[in-house]
Amino acid sequence: MDRNQEIKRQLEALKLEHRDLDEAIVRITESPLFNQLHIQRLKKRKLILKDYISKLKDQLLPDIIA
């Protein structure tokens, strides 16, 4: 498997985890009693994933100097 395919595979896995976290946050906050600290941790994890996804996407794009 070449490097780009490996990066694409990682991207898909991270996007899925990001989407799952988003759904979990929505589901948990709809509950009348939810743990705010738990929500903050999930949101922090979601932001970390978003940053990592961006870095991987940048690796897929060629360096073009205009």
Summary of the structure (lengths in Angstrom):
residues: 66
radius of gyration: 15.7
end to end distance: 30.8
largest distance: 53.4
contacts: 143
relative contact order: 0.16
helix: 79%
strand: 0%
